[in-house]
Each structure stands twice: as C-alpha cells, then as structure tokens.
Amino acid sequence: MELVEAMRTTGTCRYFSDEPVPDDVLYKAFDSARFGPQGGNRQPVRWIVVRDQAKKQRLAELYLPYWDAYFNAIAGGGVNVGALPETVRSADHFARHLAEHPALVIACAEIEGLHVTDADLDRVSVVGGGSIYPTVQNFCLALRDQGVGSAVTTLLCHEEPKVRELLHIPDGFLTACHIAVGYPAKGFPKKLTRTPVEQIVGLDDFATPMFS
C-alpha cells in the first residue's frame, strides 16, 4: 500500500470481524513499528498481545466504567469531542464489545528510557510520549498495510496498577495505550475528516496563517 494512502485511511476501527489475526501478520507489524523515532534510540516500548478471553474480559470490565462516565459527559454536553453522532455511537459499540475484539495489544514503555523534558513545566506533561506514540502509529500503519484495523485507546491507563498486576508488567514500566486489533467488519474509511491545513499551520507566530 502507498504510504500516503495508508496515512489517510488508517482511521479508528470500531467494528471487527471474528477472524483472528495471524501471528505472522502481527510479527510484521511489530517489526516495522520498532523503527519509529525514539529519543536517543533508547527503544523503551514493549508490547503485550492479549488473546486470552478471561484477560480480555477483565480488561473490558476495567474499561467500561470510564467509558460510561465519558459517554454520559458527552451526552450531557460536558465534553466536546468534535465528533459526529455516528462516531460516538460507534465508539459506544466498541467499548461494550471490547472483550470480543480478536486481540488487545498493550503498549508499555520503560520509564527510564523516556527523557521527559517538560516534567517541571506548569502544565500536563506530554514529552515522554514522543518516544512511544510514533512507534504505536507505525504499528497501526503496518497493520493497515496488511488489511488489519486498529483502535487506540488510553482510558485503561486510569487502571494501570490493576492492568500491570493482571499482565505481570514489571516495575519501571508504564502502560501508554491499549490497541484493539482485528480485520474490519465494515471495511476501511474512504475519507477521514480532519481540520484543513489552512487552520492549523502558522508562519513565524501562532496567529499568522502560513497558507490561505
């Protein structure tokens, strides 16, 4: 698959078929993912593929209360997600069927391998993710190249201690996200909706548009 086409059609897949994803497909995706940029080439990311039904069910049980709270906030107007109603309904279906998805992949990262340069700023810290999420996106793109869908969620990070215990994640590692993986039941999107370039790129300062 051509790279730009993959980038433009790797949307969040929320409906999966029952077909299992073979080991060799996952291997190829992980093999490509590891070339994502990472600070100092420290390579902090580790992966766990969860296929065990009991463990998927437990992860779903931990996930659903947080999704319910988020969903109710959206319904009550307390959260502006910028999404169409159909997208929210699809996300609700995804959450309520989490244990049924073919595989759940947990992206972990070694904390010592993260150079968190914004830790002392008076705002939420995000820089540590720079050595994690490009690798995650590579994984999703490599799956897309093989006709496999994915959906990245971070809600389960609320329950990191319980997830670490369930999956025997050692001390010194965090959970960065959880990725549902499977063959899409409804195909891939032909067009994703995103903010136009003219509205998101400044020239020499934040408020001066570079393109018009």
Secondary structure as UniProt FT lines:
FT   HELIX           3..9
FT   HELIX           23..33
FT   TURN            34..35
FT   HELIX           39..41
FT   STRAND          45..50
FT   HELIX           53..75
FT   TURN            76..77
FT   HELIX           85..96
FT   HELIX           98..100
FT   STRAND          103..110
FT   HELIX           111..113
FT   TURN            117..120
FT   HELIX           127..131
FT   HELIX           133..145
FT   TURN            146..147
FT   STRAND          149..153
FT   HELIX           155..159
FT   HELIX           160..167
FT   TURN            171..172
FT   STRAND          173..182
FT   HELIX           197..199
FT   TURN            206..207
//
